[in-house]
Amino acid sequence: MSEQENSSQSIEVKILERSYMVGCPEENQDDLIKSAKYLDKKMREIRESGKVIGTERIAIMAALNIAYEMMHQDSNDTSSNDQIQRINQKLSSAIKALRQQDEKDEKTDAA
């Protein structure tokens, strides 16, 4: 195990009234919390517009908007591109978790 894996802890973030446990190195937890709050804000804006329905679709639209914002900040900056890739990976994980939660909710509603 690497030192980074040893210092990783699970923290809870809330996005659209749902809680998610996310593994994160201790030194990056503040950034993760800020990112989750920013994502929550963007998803709420999209949901409140009434144009997009469904948590997964809202998450995808928010991810696209955030990626677009980041790409246009400084598209030639390698560190920005690396950051975009890391965020895209985290967003993919969040979307997967949302899908699983939606499937779980649908099964519960059907029962």
Biopython code that builds the backbone (N, CA, C, O; Angstrom):
import numpy as np
from Bio.PDB.StructureBuilder import StructureBuilder

atoms = [
    (1, "MET", "N", (0.835, -1.183, 0.000)),
    (1, "MET", "CA", (0.000, 0.000, 0.000)),
    (1, "MET", "C", (0.874, 1.239, 0.000)),
    (1, "MET", "O", (1.892, 1.284, 0.690)),
    (2, "SER", "N", (0.483, 2.246, -0.770)),
    (2, "SER", "CA", (1.253, 3.487, -0.805)),
    (2, "SER", "C", (0.887, 4.360, 0.382)),
    (2, "SER", "O", (-0.106, 4.123, 1.070)),
    (3, "GLU", "N", (1.711, 5.374, 0.607)),
    (3, "GLU", "CA", (1.439, 6.300, 1.708)),
    (3, "GLU", "C", (0.123, 7.023, 1.481)),
    (3, "GLU", "O", (-0.615, 7.290, 2.429)),
    (4, "GLN", "N", (-0.177, 7.345, 0.207)),
    (4, "GLN", "CA", (-1.419, 8.049, -0.112)),
    (4, "GLN", "C", (-2.626, 7.189, 0.239)),
    (4, "GLN", "O", (-3.614, 7.702, 0.764)),
    (5, "GLU", "N", (-2.561, 5.869, -0.046)),
    (5, "GLU", "CA", (-3.674, 4.993, 0.284)),
    (5, "GLU", "C", (-3.856, 4.892, 1.784)),
    (5, "GLU", "O", (-4.984, 4.784, 2.266)),
    (6, "ASN", "N", (-2.755, 4.925, 2.535)),
    (6, "ASN", "CA", (-2.844, 4.850, 3.987)),
    (6, "ASN", "C", (-3.523, 6.082, 4.568)),
    (6, "ASN", "O", (-4.239, 5.973, 5.563)),
    (7, "SER", "N", (-3.316, 7.253, 3.968)),
    (7, "SER", "CA", (-3.873, 8.475, 4.521)),
    (7, "SER", "C", (-5.264, 8.779, 3.981)),
    (7, "SER", "O", (-5.871, 9.780, 4.361)),
    (8, "SER", "N", (-5.779, 7.916, 3.088)),
    (8, "SER", "CA", (-7.096, 8.131, 2.510)),
    (8, "SER", "C", (-8.183, 7.787, 3.530)),
    (8, "SER", "O", (-8.114, 6.777, 4.230)),
    (9, "GLN", "N", (-9.172, 8.652, 3.587)),
    (9, "GLN", "CA", (-10.296, 8.435, 4.494)),
    (9, "GLN", "C", (-11.582, 8.638, 3.713)),
    (9, "GLN", "O", (-11.595, 9.345, 2.706)),
    (10, "SER", "N", (-12.647, 8.031, 4.166)),
    (10, "SER", "CA", (-13.950, 8.260, 3.549)),
    (10, "SER", "C", (-14.590, 9.461, 4.221)),
    (10, "SER", "O", (-14.633, 9.572, 5.446)),
    (11, "ILE", "N", (-15.088, 10.357, 3.377)),
    (11, "ILE", "CA", (-15.828, 11.496, 3.916)),
    (11, "ILE", "C", (-17.180, 11.546, 3.224)),
    (11, "ILE", "O", (-17.339, 11.057, 2.106)),
    (12, "GLU", "N", (-18.123, 12.129, 3.885)),
    (12, "GLU", "CA", (-19.478, 12.223, 3.358)),
    (12, "GLU", "C", (-19.660, 13.572, 2.673)),
    (12, "GLU", "O", (-19.324, 14.619, 3.226)),
    (13, "VAL", "N", (-20.202, 13.524, 1.453)),
    (13, "VAL", "CA", (-20.589, 14.746, 0.758)),
    (13, "VAL", "C", (-22.067, 14.608, 0.394)),
    (13, "VAL", "O", (-22.565, 13.505, 0.171)),
    (14, "LYS", "N", (-22.750, 15.736, 0.340)),
    (14, "LYS", "CA", (-24.169, 15.722, -0.024)),
    (14, "LYS", "C", (-24.356, 16.458, -1.334)),
    (14, "LYS", "O", (-23.890, 17.583, -1.514)),
    (15, "ILE", "N", (-25.053, 15.789, -2.250)),
    (15, "ILE", "CA", (-25.364, 16.361, -3.549)),
    (15, "ILE", "C", (-26.832, 16.080, -3.818)),
    (15, "ILE", "O", (-27.262, 14.927, -3.827)),
    (16, "LEU", "N", (-27.592, 17.133, -4.036)),
    (16, "LEU", "CA", (-29.040, 17.030, -4.255)),
    (16, "LEU", "C", (-29.717, 16.156, -3.192)),
    (16, "LEU", "O", (-30.412, 15.193, -3.517)),
    (17, "GLU", "N", (-29.508, 16.494, -1.958)),
    (17, "GLU", "CA", (-30.118, 15.837, -0.802)),
    (17, "GLU", "C", (-29.717, 14.376, -0.626)),
    (17, "GLU", "O", (-30.330, 13.668, 0.172)),
    (18, "ARG", "N", (-28.716, 13.915, -1.343)),
    (18, "ARG", "CA", (-28.249, 12.545, -1.180)),
    (18, "ARG", "C", (-26.831, 12.569, -0.634)),
    (18, "ARG", "O", (-26.021, 13.421, -1.001)),
    (19, "SER", "N", (-26.547, 11.623, 0.248)),
    (19, "SER", "CA", (-25.218, 11.514, 0.841)),
    (19, "SER", "C", (-24.394, 10.483, 0.088)),
    (19, "SER", "O", (-24.898, 9.438, -0.324)),
    (20, "TYR", "N", (-23.122, 10.799, -0.082)),
    (20, "TYR", "CA", (-22.190, 9.897, -0.748)),
    (20, "TYR", "C", (-20.920, 9.830, 0.081)),
    (20, "TYR", "O", (-20.401, 10.850, 0.535)),
    (21, "MET", "N", (-20.428, 8.612, 0.273)),
    (21, "MET", "CA", (-19.156, 8.416, 0.946)),
    (21, "MET", "C", (-18.088, 8.335, -0.140)),
    (21, "MET", "O", (-18.179, 7.521, -1.059)),
    (22, "VAL", "N", (-17.073, 9.193, -0.019)),
    (22, "VAL", "CA", (-16.025, 9.275, -1.024)),
    (22, "VAL", "C", (-14.673, 9.131, -0.343)),
    (22, "VAL", "O", (-14.385, 9.817, 0.637)),
    (23, "GLY", "N", (-13.846, 8.235, -0.868)),
    (23, "GLY", "CA", (-12.496, 8.081, -0.358)),
    (23, "GLY", "C", (-11.626, 9.218, -0.865)),
    (23, "GLY", "O", (-11.658, 9.553, -2.049)),
    (24, "CYS", "N", (-10.856, 9.804, 0.026)),
    (24, "CYS", "CA", (-10.055, 10.963, -0.354)),
    (24, "CYS", "C", (-8.890, 11.107, 0.614)),
    (24, "CYS", "O", (-9.064, 10.978, 1.825)),
    (25, "PRO", "N", (-7.685, 11.379, 0.072)),
    (25, "PRO", "CA", (-6.561, 11.644, 0.984)),
    (25, "PRO", "C", (-6.885, 12.831, 1.882)),
    (25, "PRO", "O", (-7.530, 13.790, 1.460)),
    (26, "GLU", "N", (-6.437, 12.750, 3.096)),
    (26, "GLU", "CA", (-6.758, 13.779, 4.093)),
    (26, "GLU", "C", (-6.394, 15.187, 3.616)),
    (26, "GLU", "O", (-7.135, 16.140, 3.857)),
    (27, "GLU", "N", (-5.244, 15.313, 2.935)),
    (27, "GLU", "CA", (-4.801, 16.641, 2.500)),
    (27, "GLU", "C", (-5.656, 17.225, 1.372)),
    (27, "GLU", "O", (-5.536, 18.411, 1.065)),
    (28, "ASN", "N", (-6.518, 16.412, 0.752)),
    (28, "ASN", "CA", (-7.367, 16.895, -0.347)),
    (28, "ASN", "C", (-8.835, 17.020, 0.043)),
    (28, "ASN", "O", (-9.671, 17.348, -0.798)),
    (29, "GLN", "N", (-9.157, 16.763, 1.302)),
    (29, "GLN", "CA", (-10.554, 16.745, 1.716)),
    (29, "GLN", "C", (-11.240, 18.103, 1.562)),
    (29, "GLN", "O", (-12.399, 18.162, 1.152)),
    (30, "ASP", "N", (-10.550, 19.184, 1.883)),
    (30, "ASP", "CA", (-11.166, 20.512, 1.732)),
    (30, "ASP", "C", (-11.521, 20.775, 0.269)),
    (30, "ASP", "O", (-12.594, 21.301, -0.030)),
    (31, "ASP", "N", (-10.618, 20.407, -0.638)),
    (31, "ASP", "CA", (-10.891, 20.593, -2.063)),
    (31, "ASP", "C", (-12.053, 19.732, -2.523)),
    (31, "ASP", "O", (-12.872, 20.173, -3.330)),
    (32, "LEU", "N", (-12.134, 18.501, -2.016)),
    (32, "LEU", "CA", (-13.241, 17.625, -2.379)),
    (32, "LEU", "C", (-14.566, 18.203, -1.898)),
    (32, "LEU", "O", (-15.557, 18.184, -2.628)),
    (33, "ILE", "N", (-14.585, 18.710, -0.686)),
    (33, "ILE", "CA", (-15.814, 19.299, -0.138)),
    (33, "ILE", "C", (-16.230, 20.517, -0.959)),
    (33, "ILE", "O", (-17.409, 20.679, -1.273)),
    (34, "LYS", "N", (-15.269, 21.376, -1.308)),
    (34, "LYS", "CA", (-15.575, 22.542, -2.152)),
    (34, "LYS", "C", (-16.098, 22.101, -3.516)),
    (34, "LYS", "O", (-17.041, 22.687, -4.046)),
    (35, "SER", "N", (-15.479, 21.067, -4.077)),
    (35, "SER", "CA", (-15.914, 20.557, -5.384)),
    (35, "SER", "C", (-17.330, 20.005, -5.307)),
    (35, "SER", "O", (-18.144, 20.244, -6.200)),
    (36, "ALA", "N", (-17.624, 19.271, -4.246)),
    (36, "ALA", "CA", (-18.962, 18.707, -4.082)),
    (36, "ALA", "C", (-20.006, 19.818, -3.918)),
    (36, "ALA", "O", (-21.109, 19.719, -4.455)),
    (37, "LYS", "N", (-19.660, 20.856, -3.186)),
    (37, "LYS", "CA", (-20.588, 21.985, -3.015)),
    (37, "LYS", "C", (-20.818, 22.697, -4.347)),
    (37, "LYS", "O", (-21.936, 23.109, -4.657)),
    (38, "TYR", "N", (-19.750, 22.837, -5.128)),
    (38, "TYR", "CA", (-19.868, 23.478, -6.436)),
    (38, "TYR", "C", (-20.737, 22.624, -7.361)),
    (38, "TYR", "O", (-21.608, 23.147, -8.056)),
    (39, "LEU", "N", (-20.497, 21.311, -7.369)),
    (39, "LEU", "CA", (-21.310, 20.408, -8.184)),
    (39, "LEU", "C", (-22.772, 20.459, -7.744)),
    (39, "LEU", "O", (-23.673, 20.506, -8.582)),
    (40, "ASP", "N", (-23.005, 20.450, -6.447)),
    (40, "ASP", "CA", (-24.367, 20.533, -5.925)),
    (40, "ASP", "C", (-25.045, 21.821, -6.401)),
    (40, "ASP", "O", (-26.203, 21.803, -6.817)),
    (41, "LYS", "N", (-24.321, 22.925, -6.337)),
    (41, "LYS", "CA", (-24.857, 24.218, -6.785)),
    (41, "LYS", "C", (-25.230, 24.157, -8.270)),
    (41, "LYS", "O", (-26.319, 24.580, -8.658)),
    (42, "LYS", "N", (-24.331, 23.635, -9.088)),
    (42, "LYS", "CA", (-24.594, 23.549, -10.525)),
    (42, "LYS", "C", (-25.775, 22.625, -10.820)),
    (42, "LYS", "O", (-26.606, 22.934, -11.673)),
    (43, "MET", "N", (-25.852, 21.506, -10.125)),
    (43, "MET", "CA", (-26.953, 20.570, -10.350)),
    (43, "MET", "C", (-28.279, 21.186, -9.917)),
    (43, "MET", "O", (-29.301, 20.969, -10.569)),
    (44, "ARG", "N", (-28.277, 21.947, -8.829)),
    (44, "ARG", "CA", (-29.504, 22.615, -8.383)),
    (44, "ARG", "C", (-29.965, 23.656, -9.409)),
    (44, "ARG", "O", (-31.157, 23.781, -9.687)),
    (45, "GLU", "N", (-29.004, 24.398, -9.968)),
    (45, "GLU", "CA", (-29.347, 25.391, -10.990)),
    (45, "GLU", "C", (-30.018, 24.715, -12.186)),
    (45, "GLU", "O", (-31.016, 25.210, -12.710)),
    (46, "ILE", "N", (-29.466, 23.590, -12.608)),
    (46, "ILE", "CA", (-30.029, 22.864, -13.749)),
    (46, "ILE", "C", (-31.402, 22.310, -13.398)),
    (46, "ILE", "O", (-32.338, 22.420, -14.190)),
    (47, "ARG", "N", (-31.530, 21.717, -12.217)),
    (47, "ARG", "CA", (-32.823, 21.157, -11.799)),
    (47, "ARG", "C", (-33.882, 22.245, -11.705)),
    (47, "ARG", "O", (-35.021, 22.045, -12.127)),
    (48, "GLU", "N", (-33.506, 23.408, -11.146)),
    (48, "GLU", "CA", (-34.465, 24.494, -10.965)),
    (48, "GLU", "C", (-34.872, 25.145, -12.280)),
    (48, "GLU", "O", (-35.919, 25.787, -12.357)),
    (49, "SER", "N", (-34.048, 24.984, -13.315)),
    (49, "SER", "CA", (-34.417, 25.539, -14.623)),
    (49, "SER", "C", (-35.629, 24.800, -15.185)),
    (49, "SER", "O", (-36.369, 25.340, -16.007)),
    (50, "GLY", "N", (-35.828, 23.553, -14.732)),
    (50, "GLY", "CA", (-36.973, 22.767, -15.182)),
    (50, "GLY", "C", (-36.804, 22.176, -16.569)),
    (50, "GLY", "O", (-37.718, 21.519, -17.069)),
    (51, "LYS", "N", (-35.665, 22.390, -17.200)),
    (51, "LYS", "CA", (-35.462, 21.907, -18.564)),
    (51, "LYS", "C", (-34.923, 20.481, -18.603)),
    (51, "LYS", "O", (-35.041, 19.798, -19.621)),
    (52, "VAL", "N", (-34.332, 20.029, -17.497)),
    (52, "VAL", "CA", (-33.741, 18.699, -17.457)),
    (52, "VAL", "C", (-34.367, 17.943, -16.291)),
    (52, "VAL", "O", (-34.447, 18.449, -15.172)),
    (53, "ILE", "N", (-34.810, 16.722, -16.578)),
    (53, "ILE", "CA", (-35.462, 15.909, -15.556)),
    (53, "ILE", "C", (-34.646, 14.636, -15.351)),
    (53, "ILE", "O", (-34.169, 14.032, -16.311)),
    (54, "GLY", "N", (-34.496, 14.246, -14.116)),
    (54, "GLY", "CA", (-33.773, 13.024, -13.780)),
    (54, "GLY", "C", (-32.389, 13.347, -13.254)),
    (54, "GLY", "O", (-31.651, 14.135, -13.846)),
    (55, "THR", "N", (-32.048, 12.731, -12.142)),
    (55, "THR", "CA", (-30.787, 13.008, -11.477)),
    (55, "THR", "C", (-29.588, 12.720, -12.373)),
    (55, "THR", "O", (-28.635, 13.498, -12.413)),
    (56, "GLU", "N", (-29.639, 11.604, -13.089)),
    (56, "GLU", "CA", (-28.504, 11.251, -13.957)),
    (56, "GLU", "C", (-28.312, 12.295, -15.049)),
    (56, "GLU", "O", (-27.183, 12.703, -15.318)),
    (57, "ARG", "N", (-29.377, 12.724, -15.669)),
    (57, "ARG", "CA", (-29.272, 13.736, -16.727)),
    (57, "ARG", "C", (-28.788, 15.067, -16.173)),
    (57, "ARG", "O", (-27.994, 15.759, -16.810)),
    (58, "ILE", "N", (-29.261, 15.418, -15.002)),
    (58, "ILE", "CA", (-28.804, 16.652, -14.356)),
    (58, "ILE", "C", (-27.301, 16.561, -14.083)),
    (58, "ILE", "O", (-26.565, 17.520, -14.313)),
    (59, "ALA", "N", (-26.849, 15.399, -13.589)),
    (59, "ALA", "CA", (-25.424, 15.206, -13.299)),
    (59, "ALA", "C", (-24.593, 15.316, -14.571)),
    (59, "ALA", "O", (-23.524, 15.927, -14.561)),
    (60, "ILE", "N", (-25.067, 14.739, -15.651)),
    (60, "ILE", "CA", (-24.331, 14.795, -16.912)),
    (60, "ILE", "C", (-24.263, 16.229, -17.427)),
    (60, "ILE", "O", (-23.204, 16.671, -17.872)),
    (61, "MET", "N", (-25.358, 16.952, -17.375)),
    (61, "MET", "CA", (-25.355, 18.347, -17.826)),
    (61, "MET", "C", (-24.422, 19.193, -16.962)),
    (61, "MET", "O", (-23.693, 20.039, -17.479)),
    (62, "ALA", "N", (-24.442, 18.967, -15.655)),
    (62, "ALA", "CA", (-23.549, 19.703, -14.761)),
    (62, "ALA", "C", (-22.095, 19.374, -15.088)),
    (62, "ALA", "O", (-21.251, 20.269, -15.132)),
    (63, "ALA", "N", (-21.801, 18.099, -15.317)),
    (63, "ALA", "CA", (-20.433, 17.695, -15.657)),
    (63, "ALA", "C", (-19.981, 18.360, -16.952)),
    (63, "ALA", "O", (-18.854, 18.847, -17.043)),
    (64, "LEU", "N", (-20.847, 18.381, -17.939)),
    (64, "LEU", "CA", (-20.506, 19.027, -19.210)),
    (64, "LEU", "C", (-20.261, 20.521, -19.014)),
    (64, "LEU", "O", (-19.304, 21.071, -19.558)),
    (65, "ASN", "N", (-21.110, 21.167, -18.252)),
    (65, "ASN", "CA", (-20.942, 22.602, -18.003)),
    (65, "ASN", "C", (-19.644, 22.900, -17.266)),
    (65, "ASN", "O", (-18.939, 23.849, -17.610)),
    (66, "ILE", "N", (-19.326, 22.101, -16.263)),
    (66, "ILE", "CA", (-18.099, 22.313, -15.493)),
    (66, "ILE", "C", (-16.881, 22.053, -16.366)),
    (66, "ILE", "O", (-15.918, 22.819, -16.333)),
    (67, "ALA", "N", (-16.914, 20.981, -17.145)),
    (67, "ALA", "CA", (-15.790, 20.685, -18.042)),
    (67, "ALA", "C", (-15.593, 21.810, -19.046)),
    (67, "ALA", "O", (-14.462, 22.193, -19.343)),
    (68, "TYR", "N", (-16.693, 22.337, -19.566)),
    (68, "TYR", "CA", (-16.620, 23.450, -20.515)),
    (68, "TYR", "C", (-15.983, 24.681, -19.852)),
    (68, "TYR", "O", (-15.104, 25.321, -20.428)),
    (69, "GLU", "N", (-16.435, 24.998, -18.643)),
    (69, "GLU", "CA", (-15.872, 26.133, -17.904)),
    (69, "GLU", "C", (-14.367, 25.969, -17.721)),
    (69, "GLU", "O", (-13.595, 26.900, -17.949)),
    (70, "MET", "N", (-13.967, 24.776, -17.307)),
    (70, "MET", "CA", (-12.547, 24.541, -17.047)),
    (70, "MET", "C", (-11.721, 24.587, -18.327)),
    (70, "MET", "O", (-10.610, 25.117, -18.322)),
    (71, "MET", "N", (-12.235, 24.048, -19.402)),
    (71, "MET", "CA", (-11.498, 24.042, -20.666)),
    (71, "MET", "C", (-11.276, 25.453, -21.187)),
    (71, "MET", "O", (-10.269, 25.735, -21.836)),
    (72, "HIS", "N", (-12.220, 26.330, -20.899)),
    (72, "HIS", "CA", (-12.103, 27.689, -21.410)),
    (72, "HIS", "C", (-11.368, 28.634, -20.468)),
    (72, "HIS", "O", (-11.132, 29.792, -20.814)),
    (73, "GLN", "N", (-11.008, 28.159, -19.296)),
    (73, "GLN", "CA", (-10.189, 28.979, -18.404)),
    (73, "GLN", "C", (-8.785, 29.126, -18.972)),
    (73, "GLN", "O", (-8.244, 30.229, -19.043)),
    (74, "ASP", "N", (-8.202, 27.999, -19.375)),
    (74, "ASP", "CA", (-6.863, 28.024, -19.974)),
    (74, "ASP", "C", (-6.609, 26.675, -20.620)),
    (74, "ASP", "O", (-6.021, 25.784, -20.008)),
    (75, "SER", "N", (-7.060, 26.530, -21.867)),
    (75, "SER", "CA", (-6.998, 25.237, -22.535)),
    (75, "SER", "C", (-5.586, 24.779, -22.836)),
    (75, "SER", "O", (-5.396, 23.599, -23.130)),
    (76, "ASN", "N", (-4.582, 25.643, -22.778)),
    (76, "ASN", "CA", (-3.207, 25.254, -23.065)),
    (76, "ASN", "C", (-2.430, 24.832, -21.827)),
    (76, "ASN", "O", (-1.295, 24.370, -21.939)),
    (77, "ASP", "N", (-3.011, 24.980, -20.676)),
    (77, "ASP", "CA", (-2.333, 24.674, -19.418)),
    (77, "ASP", "C", (-2.438, 23.179, -19.127)),
    (77, "ASP", "O", (-3.534, 22.659, -18.918)),
    (78, "THR", "N", (-1.298, 22.492, -19.114)),
    (78, "THR", "CA", (-1.268, 21.047, -18.892)),
    (78, "THR", "C", (-1.858, 20.685, -17.539)),
    (78, "THR", "O", (-2.574, 19.690, -17.425)),
    (79, "SER", "N", (-1.570, 21.475, -16.512)),
    (79, "SER", "CA", (-2.103, 21.145, -15.192)),
    (79, "SER", "C", (-3.620, 21.261, -15.180)),
    (79, "SER", "O", (-4.288, 20.503, -14.476)),
    (80, "SER", "N", (-4.178, 22.196, -15.947)),
    (80, "SER", "CA", (-5.633, 22.300, -16.052)),
    (80, "SER", "C", (-6.199, 21.068, -16.730)),
    (80, "SER", "O", (-7.230, 20.543, -16.310)),
    (81, "ASN", "N", (-5.524, 20.598, -17.785)),
    (81, "ASN", "CA", (-5.992, 19.393, -18.472)),
    (81, "ASN", "C", (-5.935, 18.182, -17.554)),
    (81, "ASN", "O", (-6.845, 17.352, -17.563)),
    (82, "ASP", "N", (-4.878, 18.075, -16.765)),
    (82, "ASP", "CA", (-4.773, 16.986, -15.792)),
    (82, "ASP", "C", (-5.893, 17.086, -14.762)),
    (82, "ASP", "O", (-6.488, 16.083, -14.367)),
    (83, "GLN", "N", (-6.164, 18.310, -14.340)),
    (83, "GLN", "CA", (-7.228, 18.532, -13.366)),
    (83, "GLN", "C", (-8.581, 18.150, -13.961)),
    (83, "GLN", "O", (-9.413, 17.555, -13.275)),
    (84, "ILE", "N", (-8.804, 18.485, -15.220)),
    (84, "ILE", "CA", (-10.051, 18.121, -15.887)),
    (84, "ILE", "C", (-10.197, 16.613, -15.933)),
    (84, "ILE", "O", (-11.285, 16.091, -15.689)),
    (85, "GLN", "N", (-9.121, 15.902, -16.243)),
    (85, "GLN", "CA", (-9.183, 14.447, -16.287)),
    (85, "GLN", "C", (-9.528, 13.870, -14.915)),
    (85, "GLN", "O", (-10.342, 12.952, -14.813)),
    (86, "ARG", "N", (-8.911, 14.404, -13.865)),
    (86, "ARG", "CA", (-9.213, 13.923, -12.516)),
    (86, "ARG", "C", (-10.673, 14.207, -12.156)),
    (86, "ARG", "O", (-11.353, 13.357, -11.581)),
    (87, "ILE", "N", (-11.144, 15.395, -12.494)),
    (87, "ILE", "CA", (-12.535, 15.741, -12.195)),
    (87, "ILE", "C", (-13.485, 14.862, -12.994)),
    (87, "ILE", "O", (-14.501, 14.407, -12.469)),
    (88, "ASN", "N", (-13.159, 14.618, -14.266)),
    (88, "ASN", "CA", (-14.004, 13.740, -15.079)),
    (88, "ASN", "C", (-14.087, 12.349, -14.475)),
    (88, "ASN", "O", (-15.150, 11.730, -14.492)),
    (89, "GLN", "N", (-12.966, 11.845, -13.934)),
    (89, "GLN", "CA", (-12.979, 10.538, -13.291)),
    (89, "GLN", "C", (-13.882, 10.555, -12.054)),
    (89, "GLN", "O", (-14.654, 9.624, -11.824)),
    (90, "LYS", "N", (-13.775, 11.615, -11.275)),
    (90, "LYS", "CA", (-14.625, 11.720, -10.083)),
    (90, "LYS", "C", (-16.101, 11.859, -10.472)),
    (90, "LYS", "O", (-16.978, 11.276, -9.833)),
    (91, "LEU", "N", (-16.364, 12.638, -11.531)),
    (91, "LEU", "CA", (-17.739, 12.788, -11.998)),
    (91, "LEU", "C", (-18.287, 11.461, -12.514)),
    (91, "LEU", "O", (-19.452, 11.137, -12.282)),
    (92, "SER", "N", (-17.464, 10.705, -13.203)),
    (92, "SER", "CA", (-17.893, 9.383, -13.674)),
    (92, "SER", "C", (-18.269, 8.498, -12.496)),
    (92, "SER", "O", (-19.268, 7.780, -12.543)),
    (93, "SER", "N", (-17.470, 8.553, -11.446)),
    (93, "SER", "CA", (-17.781, 7.775, -10.242)),
    (93, "SER", "C", (-19.087, 8.250, -9.606)),
    (93, "SER", "O", (-19.905, 7.442, -9.167)),
    (94, "ALA", "N", (-19.271, 9.575, -9.563)),
    (94, "ALA", "CA", (-20.501, 10.121, -8.974)),
    (94, "ALA", "C", (-21.716, 9.736, -9.805)),
    (94, "ALA", "O", (-22.763, 9.401, -9.250)),
    (95, "ILE", "N", (-21.591, 9.780, -11.123)),
    (95, "ILE", "CA", (-22.708, 9.394, -11.993)),
    (95, "ILE", "C", (-23.044, 7.923, -11.796)),
    (95, "ILE", "O", (-24.217, 7.553, -11.748)),
    (96, "LYS", "N", (-22.016, 7.079, -11.682)),
    (96, "LYS", "CA", (-22.238, 5.656, -11.441)),
    (96, "LYS", "C", (-22.990, 5.454, -10.128)),
    (96, "LYS", "O", (-23.924, 4.655, -10.056)),
    (97, "ALA", "N", (-22.577, 6.179, -9.095)),
    (97, "ALA", "CA", (-23.245, 6.073, -7.793)),
    (97, "ALA", "C", (-24.688, 6.556, -7.890)),
    (97, "ALA", "O", (-25.579, 5.963, -7.281)),
    (98, "LEU", "N", (-24.931, 7.631, -8.652)),
    (98, "LEU", "CA", (-26.299, 8.123, -8.840)),
    (98, "LEU", "C", (-27.162, 7.088, -9.552)),
    (98, "LEU", "O", (-28.318, 6.878, -9.186)),
    (99, "ARG", "N", (-26.595, 6.441, -10.574)),
    (99, "ARG", "CA", (-27.335, 5.394, -11.294)),
    (99, "ARG", "C", (-27.712, 4.265, -10.353)),
    (99, "ARG", "O", (-28.849, 3.793, -10.356)),
    (100, "GLN", "N", (-26.742, 3.831, -9.541)),
    (100, "GLN", "CA", (-27.003, 2.752, -8.602)),
    (100, "GLN", "C", (-28.070, 3.151, -7.593)),
    (100, "GLN", "O", (-28.931, 2.343, -7.245)),
    (101, "GLN", "N", (-28.018, 4.390, -7.121)),
    (101, "GLN", "CA", (-29.013, 4.865, -6.161)),
    (101, "GLN", "C", (-30.388, 4.946, -6.815)),
    (101, "GLN", "O", (-31.389, 4.567, -6.206)),
    (102, "ASP", "N", (-30.445, 5.442, -8.065)),
    (102, "ASP", "CA", (-31.710, 5.517, -8.787)),
    (102, "ASP", "C", (-32.302, 4.124, -8.994)),
    (102, "ASP", "O", (-33.507, 3.937, -8.828)),
    (103, "GLU", "N", (-31.468, 3.145, -9.356)),
    (103, "GLU", "CA", (-31.937, 1.776, -9.536)),
    (103, "GLU", "C", (-32.463, 1.210, -8.220)),
    (103, "GLU", "O", (-33.489, 0.531, -8.183)),
    (104, "LYS", "N", (-31.739, 1.504, -7.142)),
    (104, "LYS", "CA", (-32.152, 1.044, -5.817)),
    (104, "LYS", "C", (-33.496, 1.673, -5.434)),
    (104, "LYS", "O", (-34.379, 0.995, -4.909)),
    (105, "ASP", "N", (-33.639, 2.978, -5.704)),
    (105, "ASP", "CA", (-34.883, 3.682, -5.398)),
    (105, "ASP", "C", (-36.045, 3.130, -6.215)),
    (105, "ASP", "O", (-37.155, 2.983, -5.702)),
    (106, "GLU", "N", (-35.786, 2.817, -7.510)),
    (106, "GLU", "CA", (-36.836, 2.270, -8.362)),
    (106, "GLU", "C", (-37.295, 0.911, -7.859)),
    (106, "GLU", "O", (-38.491, 0.620, -7.874)),
    (107, "LYS", "N", (-36.356, 0.066, -7.409)),
    (107, "LYS", "CA", (-36.707, -1.247, -6.873)),
    (107, "LYS", "C", (-37.517, -1.093, -5.608)),
    (107, "LYS", "O", (-38.474, -1.837, -5.394)),
    (108, "THR", "N", (-37.150, -0.134, -4.757)),
    (108, "THR", "CA", (-37.876, 0.111, -3.515)),
    (108, "THR", "C", (-39.286, 0.603, -3.812)),
    (108, "THR", "O", (-40.244, 0.166, -3.173)),
    (109, "ASP", "N", (-39.422, 1.520, -4.792)),
    (109, "ASP", "CA", (-40.730, 2.043, -5.164)),
    (109, "ASP", "C", (-41.613, 0.966, -5.771)),
    (109, "ASP", "O", (-42.829, 0.979, -5.584)),
    (110, "ALA", "N", (-41.001, 0.027, -6.505)),
    (110, "ALA", "CA", (-41.769, -1.022, -7.163)),
    (110, "ALA", "C", (-42.260, -2.074, -6.168)),
    (110, "ALA", "O", (-43.249, -2.761, -6.427)),
    (111, "ALA", "N", (-41.578, -2.199, -5.040)),
    (111, "ALA", "CA", (-41.929, -3.228, -4.053)),
    (111, "ALA", "C", (-43.148, -2.884, -3.255)),
    (111, "ALA", "O", (-43.558, -3.657, -2.389)),
]
sb = StructureBuilder()
sb.init_structure("model")
sb.init_model(0)
sb.init_chain("A")
sb.init_seg("    ")
for serial, (resi, resn, name, xyz) in enumerate(atoms, 1):
    if name == "N":
        sb.init_residue(resn, " ", resi, " ")
    sb.init_atom(name, np.array(xyz, "f"), 0.0, 1.0, " ", f" {name:<3s}", serial, name[0])
structure = sb.get_structure()
